Amino acid sequence: MALKVERTTIGRWERGVQSPQPWQRRGLATVLRVSLDELDDLLRRTTRCPDTAIGPTVAAGRAPANVELVPATSTSEDAREQTPAAEVDVIHAAIPRLRRALDRLDLPDDGPTRTPANLHGDIISASDDRLQSRYESLARRLPDLIAELARAGQLGDATDRRHAAALLTLALRAADGIAFKFGYLDLSARLIDLMRSVAQFAEDPLLLAAVAYVRTETFFATGDLDTAARALELATDDLPALGTASSSAAFGALHMRAAVVAGRAGKPGRAAEHLREARRAATVVPEGIYQGTAFGPASLRIHELAVAVELRDPLGIERAAAWQPPAELPAERRSHYFIDLARAQLTLGRHEDAYLCLQAARRTAPEHTRTHPQVRQSLSTLLRTHTTPSTGLLDLAAWACAR
């Protein structure tokens, strides 16, 4: 057939238990005669659970007969893990408000408006929520914050307006953190375009580099890796030689992102070149957050693992598995390490280690882990290869499906 996939795969798509891979979606949209945005919306509403015979039973949080699901945790500080549906409802309810705020960026509603200097703390807090994967908190307050920043951008002198544009760019990035992870790919693409436009007004080349880093999501979603690589290389070329930690961090972040793109494209030589450049930058930059992006020696090691997984490099995977990300890193980035390591362990046939990695990712950043498509893919593999899944694995699958 036109899509060159098995009929059983089509059946899983139709039942909503498996979603087409990004590189399959353009062809599927063509066959169905719908736009990519319409297809993304359809898939978001129909995909429900890892591909497994347990199906709706797990998705509803109930075990098959004679199997008891063990709660993930009983501690009060992790109570939000036990109510994922409520959290997701808050996020989905905020999306229309967010869209309205974006519609009115040039015509914001009247309201109280603080100066950019006074709004700075709110943006730092919003960026931290994104980095720590506190999406529910972020969704509640971003629409009003974006509206206030739009008003602030129309007031004050040129310096204030540039400051407001820089803050608005970071607020839009925080919003994209929600849109992309919860499947609103049309909204994510719109936010990235707005980020690029608004960042121009800020007149900060390092902020433009951060936007180029984020823009890679769009190309990952469509499978257009050649364009992703070209965009990152152009962004690197455009960076000024400022000789500061921030400029070195921007340079290193773009190269470590490009290394992952090259790894996914199956280009080990290019991936190695980008990693070398990123390592050079990491030697002069302490681990930290630069223009909303974590960069430093530890962040680089996490990306080295991602490249090794994409290239199916056993030695690279073994080196990464002997290391643990420090607690000081943002929770979202640490969870990326465990999610990628789970994929690596599956590649090596170590299914129990893969399960433990997914549990570690859950403990580290529950909201991010639950929304990550590779978690669902790894769980699907684990459930298919276990004739009698453990209660822990069933619990993890039920939790991941509660979206």
C-alpha positions as CSV (number, residue, x, y, z in Angstrom):
1,M,0.0,0.0,0.0
2,A,1.0,3.7,-0.3
3,L,2.3,4.0,3.3
4,K,4.4,0.8,3.1
5,V,3.4,-0.5,6.5
6,E,1.7,-3.7,7.7
7,R,-2.1,-3.9,7.9
8,T,-1.7,-4.7,11.6
9,T,0.1,-1.4,12.1
10,I,-2.8,0.4,10.4
11,G,-5.2,-1.5,12.7
12,R,-3.3,-0.2,15.8
13,W,-3.5,3.3,14.5
14,E,-7.2,3.0,13.9
15,R,-7.8,1.6,17.4
16,G,-5.8,4.5,18.9
17,V,-3.4,2.2,20.7
18,Q,-0.4,3.3,18.6
19,S,0.4,6.6,16.9
20,P,2.2,6.9,13.5
21,Q,5.9,7.9,13.8
22,P,6.6,11.6,12.8
23,W,8.2,10.6,9.5
24,Q,5.0,8.5,8.5
25,R,2.6,11.4,9.2
26,R,3.1,13.4,6.0
27,G,2.3,10.3,3.9
28,L,-0.7,9.4,6.1
29,A,-2.1,13.0,5.8
30,T,-1.8,12.8,2.0
31,V,-3.6,9.5,1.9
32,L,-6.4,10.8,4.2
33,R,-6.5,14.1,2.3
34,V,-6.2,16.2,5.5
35,S,-3.6,18.7,6.6
36,L,-0.8,17.8,9.0
37,D,-2.5,20.0,11.6
38,E,-5.8,18.2,11.2
39,L,-4.0,14.9,11.4
40,D,-2.1,15.9,14.6
41,D,-5.4,17.0,16.2
42,L,-7.0,13.7,15.3
43,L,-4.1,11.6,16.6
44,R,-4.0,13.6,19.9
45,R,-7.7,12.9,20.5
46,T,-7.6,9.2,19.6
47,T,-4.2,7.8,20.9
48,R,-4.8,6.3,24.2
49,C,-2.4,3.7,25.4
50,P,0.8,1.7,24.7
51,D,0.2,-1.0,22.1
52,T,-0.6,-4.0,24.3
53,A,-3.2,-6.7,24.7
54,I,-4.1,-5.1,28.0
55,G,-5.5,-2.1,26.2
56,P,-8.3,-0.1,27.8
57,T,-8.0,-2.0,31.1
58,V,-4.6,-0.5,31.7
59,A,-5.6,2.9,30.3
60,A,-8.4,3.1,32.9
61,G,-6.0,2.3,35.7
62,R,-7.5,-1.2,36.3
63,A,-5.6,-4.4,36.4
64,P,-6.7,-7.5,34.5
65,A,-8.4,-10.1,36.6
66,N,-6.4,-11.3,39.6
67,V,-3.8,-8.6,39.3
68,E,-3.7,-5.7,41.8
69,L,-2.1,-2.4,40.7
70,V,0.2,-1.0,43.3
71,P,0.1,2.8,43.8
72,A,3.2,4.5,42.6
73,T,3.7,6.3,45.9
74,S,2.0,7.2,49.1
75,T,3.9,10.3,50.0
76,S,2.2,13.6,50.1
77,E,4.8,15.4,48.1
78,D,4.2,13.1,45.1
79,A,0.4,13.1,45.5
80,R,0.0,14.9,42.1
81,E,1.2,11.7,40.4
82,Q,-2.0,10.0,41.6
83,T,-4.3,12.4,39.9
84,P,-2.9,12.8,36.4
85,A,-6.4,13.2,34.8
86,A,-7.0,16.4,36.9
87,E,-3.6,17.8,35.9
88,V,-4.2,17.1,32.2
89,D,-7.7,18.7,32.4
90,V,-6.2,21.9,33.8
91,I,-3.7,22.0,30.9
92,H,-6.2,21.3,28.2
93,A,-8.6,23.8,29.6
94,A,-5.8,26.5,29.5
95,I,-5.1,26.0,25.8
96,P,-8.0,28.1,24.5
97,R,-7.0,30.9,26.8
98,L,-3.5,30.7,25.6
99,R,-4.6,30.8,22.0
100,R,-6.7,33.9,22.7
101,A,-3.7,35.6,24.3
102,L,-1.6,34.9,21.2
103,D,-4.4,36.2,18.9
104,R,-4.3,39.5,20.8
105,L,-0.5,40.1,21.1
106,D,-0.7,43.3,19.1
107,L,-4.1,44.2,20.6
108,P,-3.9,43.1,24.2
109,D,-6.9,43.7,26.6
110,D,-6.6,46.5,29.0
111,G,-5.4,45.6,32.5
112,P,-2.7,46.2,35.1
113,T,0.8,46.4,33.6
114,R,4.0,46.2,35.5
115,T,7.3,47.3,34.1
116,P,9.6,44.8,32.4
117,A,11.9,45.0,35.4
118,N,9.0,44.0,37.7
119,L,7.9,41.3,35.4
120,H,11.4,39.7,35.2
121,G,10.9,37.6,38.3
122,D,7.6,36.1,37.0
123,I,9.5,35.0,33.8
124,I,12.3,33.4,35.8
125,S,9.6,31.5,37.8
126,A,7.8,30.4,34.6
127,S,11.1,29.3,33.0
128,D,11.8,27.3,36.1
129,D,8.4,25.7,36.0
130,R,9.1,24.6,32.5
131,L,12.6,23.3,33.3
132,Q,11.2,21.4,36.3
133,S,8.2,20.1,34.3
134,R,5.6,21.7,36.4
135,Y,3.2,22.1,33.5
136,E,0.0,22.5,35.5
137,S,1.3,25.5,37.4
138,L,2.6,26.9,34.1
139,A,-0.7,26.5,32.2
140,R,-2.7,28.3,34.9
141,R,-0.7,31.5,34.7
142,L,0.8,31.8,31.3
143,P,-2.1,33.3,29.4
144,D,-2.4,36.3,31.8
145,L,1.3,36.7,31.9
146,I,1.6,36.7,28.1
147,A,-1.2,39.3,27.9
148,E,0.6,41.5,30.4
149,L,3.9,41.3,28.6
150,A,2.1,42.3,25.4
151,R,0.9,45.4,27.1
152,A,4.3,46.1,28.6
153,G,5.8,45.9,25.1
154,Q,3.7,48.9,24.0
155,L,4.8,51.1,26.9
156,G,8.0,52.8,28.0
157,D,11.1,53.7,26.1
158,A,13.1,51.7,23.5
159,T,15.1,49.9,26.2
160,D,11.9,48.9,28.1
161,R,10.4,47.6,24.9
162,R,13.4,45.5,24.1
163,H,13.4,44.1,27.6
164,A,9.7,43.3,27.3
165,A,10.3,41.5,24.0
166,A,13.1,39.4,25.6
167,L,10.8,38.4,28.4
168,L,7.9,37.7,26.1
169,T,10.2,35.4,24.0
170,L,10.9,33.3,27.1
171,A,7.2,33.3,28.1
172,L,6.3,31.9,24.6
173,R,9.0,29.3,25.0
174,A,7.4,28.2,28.3
175,A,4.1,28.0,26.5
176,D,5.7,25.9,23.8
177,G,6.9,23.5,26.5
178,I,3.3,22.7,27.2
179,A,2.0,22.8,23.6
180,F,4.6,20.4,22.2
181,K,4.5,17.9,25.0
182,F,0.7,17.7,25.0
183,G,0.4,17.2,21.3
184,Y,-0.7,20.6,20.2
185,L,1.8,20.6,17.3
186,D,0.0,23.3,15.4
187,L,0.1,25.6,18.4
188,S,3.8,24.7,19.0
189,A,4.7,25.7,15.5
190,R,2.8,29.0,15.9
191,L,4.6,29.7,19.2
192,I,8.0,29.1,17.6
193,D,7.2,31.4,14.8
194,L,6.1,34.1,17.3
195,M,9.3,33.5,19.3
196,R,11.4,34.2,16.2
197,S,9.5,37.4,15.5
198,V,9.5,38.7,19.0
199,A,13.1,37.8,19.6
200,Q,14.1,40.1,16.7
201,F,12.7,43.1,18.6
202,A,14.8,42.1,21.6
203,E,17.9,42.6,19.5
204,D,19.7,39.9,21.5
205,P,21.6,37.4,19.3
206,L,21.9,34.9,22.1
207,L,18.1,34.9,22.4
208,L,17.8,34.2,18.7
209,A,20.2,31.2,19.2
210,A,17.9,29.9,21.9
211,V,15.0,30.1,19.6
212,A,16.9,28.2,16.9
213,Y,17.6,25.5,19.5
214,V,13.8,25.2,20.2
215,R,12.8,25.3,16.6
216,T,14.4,21.9,16.1
217,E,11.2,20.4,17.7
218,T,9.3,21.3,14.5
219,F,11.8,19.4,12.3
220,F,11.8,16.4,14.7
221,A,8.0,16.3,14.5
222,T,8.1,16.2,10.7
223,G,11.2,14.1,10.4
224,D,12.9,16.8,8.3
225,L,16.4,16.2,9.8
226,D,18.3,17.8,6.9
227,T,16.6,21.1,7.5
228,A,17.0,20.8,11.2
229,A,20.8,20.4,10.7
230,R,21.0,23.3,8.3
231,A,19.0,25.6,10.6
232,L,21.3,24.8,13.6
233,E,24.5,25.3,11.6
234,L,23.2,28.7,10.3
235,A,22.3,29.7,13.9
236,T,25.8,28.8,15.0
237,D,27.4,30.8,12.2
238,D,25.3,33.8,13.2
239,L,26.5,33.8,16.8
240,P,28.8,36.8,17.6
241,A,32.2,36.0,19.2
242,L,31.4,37.7,22.5
243,G,33.9,35.7,24.6
244,T,31.4,35.4,27.5
245,A,30.0,32.3,29.3
246,S,26.6,33.0,27.8
247,S,27.8,33.1,24.2
248,S,29.9,29.9,24.8
249,A,26.8,28.2,26.2
250,A,24.7,29.2,23.2
251,F,27.4,27.9,20.9
252,G,27.7,24.6,22.8
253,A,23.9,24.1,23.1
254,L,23.4,24.5,19.4
255,H,26.2,22.0,18.7
256,M,24.9,19.4,21.2
257,R,21.4,19.7,19.6
258,A,23.0,19.3,16.2
259,A,24.7,16.2,17.4
260,V,21.4,14.6,18.3
261,V,20.0,15.5,14.9
262,A,23.0,14.0,13.2
263,G,22.7,10.8,15.3
264,R,19.0,10.5,14.4
265,A,19.9,10.9,10.8
266,G,22.5,8.1,11.1
267,K,25.5,10.3,10.5
268,P,28.1,9.3,13.2
269,G,30.9,11.4,11.8
270,R,28.8,14.6,11.9
271,A,27.5,13.8,15.3
272,A,31.1,13.3,16.6
273,E,32.1,16.7,15.1
274,H,29.3,18.5,16.8
275,L,30.0,16.8,20.2
276,R,33.6,17.9,20.0
277,E,32.6,21.5,19.5
278,A,30.1,21.2,22.4
279,R,32.7,19.7,24.7
280,R,35.1,22.6,23.8
281,A,32.4,25.0,25.0
282,A,31.6,23.0,28.1
283,T,35.2,23.3,29.3
284,V,34.8,27.0,29.8
285,V,31.1,27.1,30.9
286,P,29.8,26.1,34.3
287,E,26.6,24.1,34.3
288,G,23.7,26.5,34.4
289,I,20.7,28.0,32.6
290,Y,21.5,30.3,29.7
291,Q,18.6,32.1,27.9
292,G,16.3,29.3,29.2
293,T,18.5,26.4,28.1
294,A,20.5,24.2,30.4
295,F,24.1,23.8,29.3
296,G,27.3,22.6,30.8
297,P,29.3,19.4,31.3
298,A,26.4,17.4,32.8
299,S,23.9,18.6,30.1
300,L,26.4,17.6,27.5
301,R,26.8,14.1,28.9
302,I,23.0,13.6,28.7
303,H,23.1,14.6,25.0
304,E,26.1,12.2,24.5
305,L,23.8,9.4,25.7
306,A,21.0,10.6,23.3
307,V,23.5,10.4,20.4
308,A,24.7,7.0,21.4
309,V,21.1,5.7,21.6
310,E,20.3,7.1,18.2
311,L,23.4,5.5,16.7
312,R,22.9,2.3,18.6
313,D,26.4,2.6,19.9
314,P,27.0,0.0,22.7
315,L,30.2,1.5,24.0
316,G,28.6,5.0,24.2
317,I,25.7,3.5,26.0
318,E,27.9,1.7,28.5
319,R,29.8,4.8,29.3
320,A,26.6,6.8,29.9
321,A,25.1,4.0,32.0
322,A,28.0,4.3,34.5
323,W,27.0,7.9,35.3
324,Q,24.1,9.6,37.0
325,P,22.9,13.2,36.4
326,P,23.5,15.4,39.4
327,A,20.4,16.5,41.4
328,E,21.2,20.2,40.6
329,L,20.2,19.7,37.0
330,P,16.6,20.7,36.1
331,A,14.2,17.8,36.5
332,E,13.2,17.7,32.9
333,R,16.7,17.3,31.7
334,R,17.5,14.6,34.2
335,S,14.4,12.7,33.2
336,H,15.6,12.9,29.6
337,Y,18.7,10.9,30.7
338,F,16.6,8.1,32.2
339,I,14.2,8.0,29.3
340,D,17.0,7.7,26.8
341,L,18.8,5.2,29.0
342,A,15.6,3.1,29.1
343,R,15.7,3.0,25.3
344,A,19.3,2.1,25.4
345,Q,18.7,-0.8,27.8
346,L,16.0,-2.1,25.5
347,T,18.4,-2.0,22.6
348,L,20.8,-4.2,24.7
349,G,18.0,-6.6,25.7
350,R,18.1,-5.5,29.4
351,H,14.4,-5.2,30.0
352,E,14.5,-5.0,33.8
353,D,17.0,-2.2,33.7
354,A,14.8,-0.4,31.1
355,Y,11.8,-0.7,33.5
356,L,13.9,0.7,36.4
357,C,15.1,3.6,34.2
358,L,11.5,4.5,33.4
359,Q,10.6,4.4,37.1
360,A,13.5,6.7,37.8
361,A,12.3,9.1,35.1
362,R,8.9,9.1,36.7
363,R,10.2,10.0,40.1
364,T,12.4,12.7,38.6
365,A,9.9,14.6,36.5
366,P,6.5,12.9,36.5
367,E,4.6,15.4,34.3
368,H,7.4,15.3,31.6
369,T,7.8,11.5,31.7
370,R,4.0,10.9,31.3
371,T,3.8,13.0,28.2
372,H,7.0,11.7,26.5
373,P,6.2,9.5,23.4
374,Q,9.4,7.5,23.9
375,V,8.2,6.4,27.3
376,R,5.0,5.0,25.7
377,Q,7.0,3.3,23.0
378,S,9.4,1.7,25.6
379,L,6.4,0.6,27.7
380,S,4.8,-0.9,24.6
381,T,7.9,-2.9,24.0
382,L,8.1,-4.1,27.6
383,L,4.5,-5.2,27.7
384,R,4.8,-7.1,24.4
385,T,7.8,-9.0,25.6
386,H,6.4,-9.9,29.0
387,T,3.8,-12.7,28.9
388,T,3.0,-12.0,32.6
389,P,3.8,-8.4,33.3
390,S,4.6,-7.4,36.9
391,T,2.2,-5.3,38.9
392,G,4.9,-2.6,38.8
393,L,5.0,-2.6,35.0
394,L,1.2,-2.6,34.8
395,D,1.0,0.3,37.2
396,L,3.5,2.3,35.2
397,A,1.6,1.6,32.0
398,A,-1.7,2.6,33.6
399,W,-0.1,5.8,34.9
400,A,1.4,6.7,31.5
401,C,-1.9,6.2,29.8
402,A,-3.8,8.6,32.1
403,R,-3.6,11.6,29.8
